[in-house]
Structures are given as C-alpha cells and as structure tokens.
C-alpha cells in the first residue's frame, strides 16, 4: 500500500494514495495495521479505489472483516466514497449505522473526512 503521512494538529494520519493499492482480504487489513504501527498512528484515511468491489457487497463479508480488524486494533478509519457507490441498499444502511460511531466513517470528500478526523 502506498501512502502519505499527514500531520493535522497533534494527529498523524496514514492517507492511502488513491491508486496506491487495494484492500481485498483480511490480510491486506493486517498489512494496513502494521503500517499504522510503524508510522505510530491510529488513524487511516482511504479512498473508494483502495477498496475491492467486494467491500461494497456485504454478502462477501469483506467490509465486516476489515472493520472488525481495525476496531480490534483501535484504528479509526475515514473512507472517502462517492454517494453513487454508497447507493441505497444494504451498504447504504451500513454506512448510516457506522457514521453514528467514532471508529469508522464514510464521507463524500477528503475535506469532510479531515474535518471529522480533526475533531477526534
């Protein structure tokens, strides 16, 4: 996974580059956890292009595995996902539910995601 480190106030954020790799399985999530440990951060910003299409199909279980692994390691995730990909089905319902929490949120723009991260 290719990434940048962003300093926002006293927070370090691991920002996955939009074309810098794809999370397609649980092991990819563990690699991301390892990067966070190496960079001494507990906050990740990623983009819809970093997520395999199976992430958006809840029947595959990929979204649940990714979110559970990050939650277990106390890593907060802001995902920039366009509204057209969020849709109106089960994935949309999951987004509505997770956006009520403080460990995983979905935003339509990078700026919105960074605003949330700044408030953590």
N, C-alpha and C positions, 0 to 999 in steps of 0.2 A: 504494500500500500504506500503510495506516495502522499506526502503530507507537508504542511507548514505548521509552525507553532505561532500562535497569535497571543500576544500579551494584551489583556483587557483589564485595566486596573491592576489588581493583585492576582488575577486569574490567568492561568496558562491554558490555552485551548489547542487541542490537536485538530486541525482542519484537514480533512481528507481532500485531496485535489479531485475535482470533478471527473477527470479522466485518469485518475491515479490508481485505480484498482477496484475490484468488486467483492463485496461480501456475499458469498454464495453458499456458505456452510458454517456450521458451528466452529470449526477450526479456524476459519477466517476471522471470526469474532474473537477467538482466543489470541490470534496474532495482533488484533487491534488492542486488546487488553495489555498485551506485552509492550506494545508501542507506548501506551499510556504510562505504564510503569517506568519505562526507560526515559520518558520525557517528563516524568513527575507531574502528571496531570490526571484529573478525574473528569475531564470534560471533553467531549468529542462533537465536532460539527461535521456532518457529511451531507452529501447530495444524492438525489434520486439516482444518479448514474453510478453511485457507489453500491447500490443495492441490486442484487439479482432480481429479475422479474418474479421469481417465486416468492420474494418477500411480500409482494402485494397480493398474493393468493394465499389467504390464511389457511387453506386446506393443506398446504405443503408443510406448515409448521415452522418455516424458516423465521418468520417475524417473531414468533414466540420464543424460539431458541435464542435468537440474537438479543432480544430484550431481557430475557431471564439471565443470560450470561453476564450482560452488562450490569444489571441490577445486583447480581451476586457479588460483583467486584466493585460495587458502589461507583460506577461510572455513569455520568449523566450524558445524555445524547440529545442533540438538536439536529433534526433532519430537515433539509430544505427539499420539499417535494411539491411540485406544481399541483394545483387544485384538480386538474384533469386526471392526474394519476391517483389522487385520493379517491375520486369517484363518489359513489353514493351507496355502495354495498357494504359488505362486512368490513372491508378495510377502512372505509369511512367511519364506521361505528367504533372500530378500534382506535382510530385517531382521536375521535371525540373523547373517548374514555381516557386515553393516555395523556391528552392535553390538560387534564384536570390534575395530573400528578406533577412532581418536580424531578422525575428522573428521565423521562423521555417525552419529547415534544416535537410536533411537526409544524413547520412554518412554510409559507409560500415564497419567502425571500430570505436571503442571507442576513439582511439588516434586522428583520424581525427576530430571527434566531439569536443574533448577537445581543439584541436588547434583552431578551429573556435571560441569556447567559450572564449579562451584566448585573442582573438582579439576584442571581444565586448567592 
